[in-house]
């Protein structure tokens, strides 16, 4: 990848424009309402773009395109298309209550509906999750900057990438709060969609000129084959021919990533929590100039959610078609220590050989039916040898000597393509693992699991940036700026939300109820500064391989401890007006207990060996669904036993206009219809029939 003069110009102009517009449009914040809610004056188009910009980060561009490159394919788009329906429901079923209450934060609504204890529990739990999110978003952005800089021949450490991202976001949020975020998001949200469209266009162009491509031939097994492409066929025709099987929104119920069963309930829970009750998203709608403006903005963002899969997911699918070889080679560094451990644990293996500092000739002639662990004295001697063979796994002597393996270790892969890419080792592993598990059971010992990968799918975006965009004309600079903007806008949203919750739900509520508006704004800015430092300091620490390989899994699992209960408490409180205050408090606590218990059970290998149990709670989305149902049941019992004598009345506590937008409602219905049509078209009964 080449970063030319024009790329630098475009990149710098973009960053300066974002900061300048954010600060220019947000001067003279005198009250908490000005700073935290943009004076409740946001128009629909600002709300729409800001919702998209706050939502999309490198987690989508990198993670979603990476999932699309795997056997999952288009099915990962459910996170976007289901969000479109969710947003429409939020606009007309949730937002009227929130704006009528005149709240600053979502925890505040729980006091409005239940009591201060429900508010405090949600506020503290949300702040805890946000600290992890601040570090994770900053880390993912810093890692992307570091990786892409490496492709250009530059060395940028995680700490410098984190500092750049944190400084850009912190500056304009500190200065102008939500209004600064919204105006900056106008540029960043537009750039996200345009940048994704540019990548998609050139990805299709590259596919149209390719001579061979890889494709998944069986979604259930993940089997992969390489196909020679027929000359004269168009890029769209080629795409469909190669990927028809992956253009299906419904994966088998046994799938570990997104089974079709999760679409029935499990995926709706994080969707409704995220879009309807998550402070750093809903803060944009709480700042609406009126209910109609908020509803129009939400529906506008719902429409844009329908477009996102075409500019992120589809390019990810093409990335695997074209650059499967690079993805396989990029997996080498991840596989080297694991396969080394396998060789240590199983010295009788015939498919792995350990060689000290092999020659270039030995590497180039190495057969494709067995692995070589190439052990070098140090990093420099290892890097001096050009290894572009997925069956030759380089590792330093120091790292190799530090490896250890338990007596009862088994070796497997969650990458479904593994068995077809490395059939010999896959067959040997099956026999070895069966013997090891039997020995462990006889000894009453725990089994440790080590995992291989066949392809480094998360490099899909980097492959596209480095191999499909025209170089030297400024496009690379624009797309990289859009990626940076995605990270910055998400981080800015979290900084603004975390400072709002701490200031309004903790400081003003419990520490200084009589605080002046000036002191509230000052504290809000101080919180932004402190949380920015937290994000910058935490991000590089997440680069530890023991943490970073699972950080996003940790976040999703972590949110499971609060999101089902929060959704249950809000929905139950809105629908059942005689639910007593204690129902809200117990509902939130039930979430933590039930989800925690299910998580413990899911870690029990003996129980999870049962197919029904594995299907029921093996996937975190299914655990969320069970937890959600448990919270509702507990709240229902409490309400039946001790209902309020008089139903709760949601009193008016705002001066903004609260009339529903009929135009937004019609547009929302159309969005829902289009979404359902897309699900039908990309199903076994639609285009794939």
N, C-alpha and C positions, 0 to 999 in steps of 0.2 A: 504494500500500500504506500502510495506517495502522497505527501501532504505539501501541495504546491503553494506558491505565493498567493494565488487567488483563493485557495482553501483557507489560508490563514486570515486573509482579509474578510471573507464571508463569516468565518467563525468569530472573529473579534467584533465585527459589526453586530452580529446576532447577540452576543453576550452584553455588549454595551447598550444595545436597544432595550433588552429585557430589563436591566437594572434601571436605566434612565426612565423608561415609561412607568415602571412600578413606583419609583420615587416621585416623579413629576405629578402623577395622578393621586397622590395620597398625602398631601401636605395638610398640616393644621389639624391633626387628630386631637381633640380636646377632651373627649369623654370615652368611657369604656365602650359605649355603643359605636362610636366612630372607629376606634382602634380594632375592636374584636369583631364587629359586624358591619364594617364599612358604612356606618350611619344608617343601616337598614335601607340602602338605596341602590342595590345592585339590579341592573336590568337583565332581561332574559338571555341575551346573547353573551353577556359576560359570565353569567351563571353556567350556561351550557358549556362553553369552552373551558371554564375553570374546573368544572367537575371532571371533564375528560383529562385535563392536564394534571390535576391532583391525583387521579387514579393511575394513569399510565406511567410506569417507570421502567428501568432496565429489567425489572422482574418480568414485565410483559414482553419487551423487545427481545431479551435474552432467553428468559425461561419459557415463555409461550412459544416462541419460534423454535426453541430447542425441543419442546414436547411435540410440536408439529412435525419436526424432522424424524421423530421416532414412529413407532407403529400407531401412535395415538392419532396423528394426522389432524383432520378438521375437527374431530370430536372435542379438542381442547377449546374450540370456539364457544362451547357452552358457557364458559365463564363470562363471555362477552354478550352472547345472544340472550341468555337467561337474565342478564343484568338489564337488558332493554325492557323486558316485561316487568322486572322488579321496580325499575325506575318509574314506570307509568303508575304502578300501584302506590308507590311512595308519594307521588305527586298529588294523588287525589284521595288517598286514605290516611296518610300519615301527616303530610305537611299542613293541612288545615288546622289540626290540633296543635302542632308545634308553634305555628305563627300566632294562633289565638292566645296561647299561653304567654307569649312575649319572652321566651326563654333565651339565654345566651348559650347554654350547653345542654347536651342530652341528659347528663346526670341530673341537671336541675329539673327536668321534666318529671323525673321519678319522685322528687319531693312534691311537686305540683300535684301528682296523682296519688302517691303513697305517703312517704314520710322522709325525714332527713337522713335516716339510716340507710335507706335504699339508695339515696343520692350519694352518700359517702362511700358505700361499698363499690358502686359503679365508678365513681371518680377515681378512687385509689387503684382499682383493677385496671382501668383504662390507662392511667398514667404509667403503670408498670409495663403494660404492653407497648406503649408508645416509646418508652426508653429503648426497648429492644428494636422497635421498628426504625427509630432514628438512626441507630448504629447500622442496621442492616441495609437500609436504603443508601446511606452514605458509603458503606462498604461496597455494595454492588456497583454503584457509580464509579467509585475509585478503582475497582477491579477492572471495569470496562475501559476506563481511561488508560490504566497501566497496560492492559493487554493490547489495545489498539496502538498505543505509543510504541510498544515493542515491535509490532509489525512494521512500523515506520522507521525502525532503527534507533529509537530513543528509549531511555530508561527513566521511567517515572514511578517512584515508589507509591505504595498505598497511602502513606501519610500525606504526601503532597497532593495526590488526587482528592483525598478526603478534605484537605484544607481548602482547595479550590472550590469544591462543591459547597462546603459549609459556609465559606465566606460569601459566595454569590447569593445563596439563599438567605443567609443571616442578615446581610446588609439591607435588602429591601423590606424584609419582614419586620426587622427592628424599626425601620423608619416609618413604615406605613400600615402595618398590620394586614387585615383581610383585604382592604381596597388595593394595596400594593400587590398582593398575591393575585387578585382577580385580573388586574390589568396586565401584569406580567404573563399570566396564563393565557391571555388573549393571543399573544405572540407564540408562546410555547405550545399551546394546544393546536393552533393552526399548523405550526411547523411539524408537529408529530404526524399528523395525517398526511401532509404533503410529502414529508421525508419518507414515510412508509410507502406511499404511492410511487415515489421515484425508485425505491429499491425494487418494488414489485415489477415495474415496467422493464427495468434492465435485467432482472432475473428471468423474466419470460423471454427477453431478447437472447440471453445467453443460452437458455434451453433450446431455443429454435435453431441455434447453430451448433449444438453439441452432436457428437458422433456416438456416444454411449452414455447410459445413465443407470443408476441403481433404482430398484423399486421393491416395495414390500409385497410379497406374494401371498401372505397369509397373516391376517391381523392377530389371530389367536396364538400362533406360534412365533410371529415376528420374523419369519423366514424372509431372507433377502436374496435377490438375484440381480445380476448385471445384464443389461439388454443393449444390443446394438440398435441404434435408431435409424429408421428409414429416411433416406434423403427426400426432400420435397414436402415433408409433413410440416404443418404450422406448429407454432409453440403451444397454442391452446390445445390443439389436438394431441400433441405429444404429452402435455401435462395430464390430460384426462386419461389417456391410454396407460400412462405409468402409475397414476395415483387414484384410479377409480375406486379401488378397494379401501383407500384411506380417506375418501371423501364421504364418510359415513359418521353421523353424529351419535350412533348407538354402538358402543363397544360391548363385548361380552360381559356378563355379570361377574365373571371371575377376574376381570382385568383389575390390576392393582392400582392403576392411576385414576381412571374415570369410568367405572362400570355403569351400564345403563340404569341400574337400580338407584345409583346416587342421584340421577336426574329426577326421580320421583319425589324425593323429599330432602335428602342430605345436602344437595348443592343449593337448595333454596334458602337454607338457614344462614350460611355465611353471606349469601347474596343480600338477603333482607337486612341482616345486621350491618353489613358494610355500607350499602347504599342508603339505608333509612335511619340508622342509629349510630353510625360511626362519626365522631365529632369532626375529624378533619375533612370529611366529605360533606356532612350536613351543614357545616358552618357556612358554606356558600349559600345554601337555601335559606338558612335562618337570617341571612343578610338581605333577603329579597325586598324590593321596594313595595311589593304587594303580593298577595297570594297568587294573582294571575301571572305576574312576572316570574315568580318562582316556579309555577306549574309549566309555563312555556319554556323556561330554561331547562327544566328537568326533562321534558319531552324532547327538546332539541338534542340534549346529550344522549337520550335513549336512541334517537335516530343515528347519531354518530357511532354508537356502540355496535350497530349493525354493520358498519363499514370496517371496523377495526380488524376483524379476522381476515379481510381481504388484503390488508396492507401489512399484517404481521404474520398470520398463520400460513397463508398461501406461499409467501416467500420462504418461510421455514421449510415447507414441504419440498420446494424446488431446491433448496440448499442441499438437502440429502440426496436428491436425484443427481445433482452435478458434482458435489464435493464429498461423496461418501468415502473416497479414499483418504482425503485429508482428515476427515473426522475419525477414521479408523487409526490413522497414524497419531493423531492428537491424543488418543486414548492410551498410548504406550506408557507415558509417565505414571498414569494411574494404575495400570495393570502390573508394572514392574515389581513393586513390593509385595503385592498379593500373590502373584504367581511364584515369586521367590519363596514366600512362606509355604506355599503348596509343595514346592520341591523339597523344602526342609522337612515338612510333615510326612511326605511320601517319597522317600529316597528310591523306591522301586519304580517311580514313574518313567515311562519310556518317551514321554512327550515333552519333557522339559530338561534342558541341559544347561549347566552353569559353566561359563567360560570366562577366564580372566583375560581382560583386554584383548578381545579378538581383533584380527586384522580386517582391513576394508574388504579384502577378497573373501574372507570367511563370511562376512556379513552379507555381501552382495549375492553369494551363492547359497545362502541358507535356505533350506526347503520350507515350504509353506504348510507342512503338516506337523511341525513341532516348534516349541519355543526355545529361544536362547536367552538366558539371563546373562547379559554382558556386564561384568563387574569391572569398574575402572577405579584407579587410585583416588581420584578426586574429580571435582566438577570440571576443571579445566581440561583434563585429559579425556573426560567423557564428551565434552562439547567439541573437542577437536575432531571427533569422528562423526561424519555425516550419516545419521541413521534414519532412513525413511522406510523402514520395514516393520510392520506391526507385529511380526513374529520375533523380532530382536528387541529385547527390553533392557535398556541401559540403566544402571544403578551404580552409585558410588560405593566404594569399599566401606566407608564409614557408615552409610545408611544400611548397607547389606549386613554388616556386623551387628548393627543395633536391632535388626529384626528379630522378633521372637514369635512363637506360635504355641498355642495351648495344645495339650495332649488330645483334646477332643474338638478340634477345629474342623468345620465343614466349609466348603467353598462353592459359591453359587453366584448367580447373576440375576438382577431384576430387569436387565436389558433383554427383551424377548428375542432380539436378533442374535444373541450369543451362540446358541446351539447351531444355527445355520452357518454362521461365520467361522466358528471354530468347532466343527463337529467331532473331531478326534478327541480333543480335551474334554468336551462336554460329556461324551460317552464314558471316558475314564473317570471323570468326576462323579458321575452318577453311581458307579460301582464303589468308589472310594468313600463317598459320603454315606452310603447305606451301611458300610462296615463300621465307620466311625460313629454313627448315630446309635447303632446296635451296641457297640462297646460302651458308649457313654451311658446308655440306658441301664446296662448291666452293672456298671460301676456307680450308678446314681449320681453321675456328674453332669454339670451344665455343658451345653454345646455352644461354642462361639462361632459366629458366622462372618466370613470374609467374602466380599463381593467384587466381581470383575465387571467390566463394561466392554461392549463390543465397539461402540462408537461414542465419541465425545459430542453428543447432540447439541449441547449448549454453546458450541462454537458456530452454530448455524449463522448467526448474525455477523460474526467476524468474517466468516467465509464469504458472505455476500458483499460486505463492505470492501474487502480486499480483492475480490475477483470479478465483480460484475459492474461496479460503478466506473464510468469514464474518469480517467485521472487527469489532473491539471487544469480543470475548468471551474472548480469551486463547488462541485456537487458533493464531494467527499466532506468538505468543510461544512456545508449546509446540513448534511445528514448527521454528522458528528455533533454539530451544534444542537440539532433537534434531540439527539439522544441525551446530551448534557442537560438540555432544557427539561426533558422528561424526569430526570433525577432531581434537578433543582426544584421543579414545581411540586413534586411529591414531598420532598424534604421541607419546603417552605410551608406546605399545607399542614404537615405534622408539627412543625415548630409553632405555628399560629394556634393550632388546636390545643397542643399541650400547655402553652402559656395561658390560653383562655380557661382551661379546666383548672389549672393550679390557682390562677388569680381569682376566678369567680366561685369555684366550688370548694376551695380550701381556704385561701387567704381571706376573701371578703365574707364568706359564710361563717368561718370559725375563728379566725385570728383578728380580723379588724372589720367588723360589720359596718362601722361608721366611716370607713375610708373614703377620702374625697376622690372625685373623678380623676384629678391630676395624678394622685398617688397610684390609682389603679392602672392608668396608662403607663406610668413609670415602671411599676412592677411588671406589667406585661412585657415591656421592652427588656427588662432585666432577665426575665424568664427566657425570652428568645435568645439572649446572649449566652446564658448558662446552658440551655439545651443544645445550642449550636456547638459549644465546646464539648459537651458530652458526646454528641454525634461524631465530631472530628476525632476525639480521643478513643472512642470505642471502635470505630470502623477498622483501623489497622489491626486491632486485636482479633477481629473476626477473620483475619487472614490466616490464623492458625489452622492447619489442615484438620485438626481434631474437631474444630468448631465450624469452619466455613463450609465444609462438605454437606453439613446438615442444617445450616442456619435457617433456610426458608422452611424446611420441615418443622424445625423447632418453633418458628413463628406461627405456622398454621396449627400445630398441635397446641401451642400456648393459647391461641385465641379460642380454642375449643373449650377452655376452662371458663370463659366468660360469655362468648357470643350466643350460644343456644339459650342460656338463662336470660340474658338481656332481651333477646327477641321475645321469648315467652312472656316475660314480665310486662313488656310494652304492649304486646298484642292482647294479652289477657286483660290488662288494665284498661285498654281502650274499648274492648268489647263487653267486658263484664263490669258494670259500674258499681256493683255491690261488693266487689272484691275488697277485703279489708287491707289496711296498710301492711300488716304482718305478712300477707300473701306475697307482696313484692320482695320483702327482705328474705323470706324463706326460699322463694323461687330462685333468687340469685345464689344463695348458699347451696341449694340443692344441685345447681349446675356444677359447682366445684367438686362436690362429693361424688356425684354419679359419674361425671366425665373422668375424674381421677380414678375411680374404681374400675371403670371400663378400660382405661389405659393400662392399669396394673394387670388386669386379666389378659389384655392383648399381648403382654410381654411374656406370658406363661406359655412356653413352647409346647408343653404337653396338651394343654387345653386347645391351643390354636391348631394342633394337628387334626382336630375335628373339623371336617369340611364345612358343616353348618355354622360352627362357632367362628371359623375363619371368615366366612362370607358375611356374618352378622356384624362383627366388630373389628375385622382386620383393617378396614378402611376408615380413616378418621372422619369422613363424611357420614358414614353409617353410625359411628359413635355419637356424632353431633345430633343425628336424628333421634336416637334413643334418648339422649340427654334432654333434648327439647320436649319430647313427649312426657318424660318423667317430671320435668318442671311444671308443665301444664297440669298434669294429674295431681301433683302436690298442691298447687294453687287452687285447683277446683275443689279438692277435699277441704282445704282450709275455709274456702268461701261457703261451702255447703254447711260446714259445722258452725261457723261464726260470721255470717254475712253482715254488712253494714245495714243499719236500720233504714238509712236513706241513701239512695244512689249518689255517687259522686257527680258533681256538676262542674263541667269545665268552664270556668269563668273567663270572660274577656279581659285580657291584660295587655292590650296593644292599641295603637292608634292607626296602624296601617290598614289599607283596604283589604277585605277578606272575601271578595266575590270570586267564585271559581271561573276560570277561563273556558268558555265553551269551545273556542277554537283549539285550545290545547287538548281538551278532552277528545275532540274528533281526531286530532293528529295522534293522540296517544292510542286510541283504538286502532288506527291504521298501523302504527308501529307494532302492536301486539299481533295483528293479522299477518303482517309481513314476516314477523319472527316465526310464527307457527308455520307459515308457508315454507320458510327456509328449512325448518326442521323436517318438514315432509319431503321437500325436494332432495335433501341430503340424508335420506333414510333408505332402508332396504325396500320400501314400498314406493319410493319416488324415482329419482333419476337413476338409482342403482338397480332398479328392478330388472 
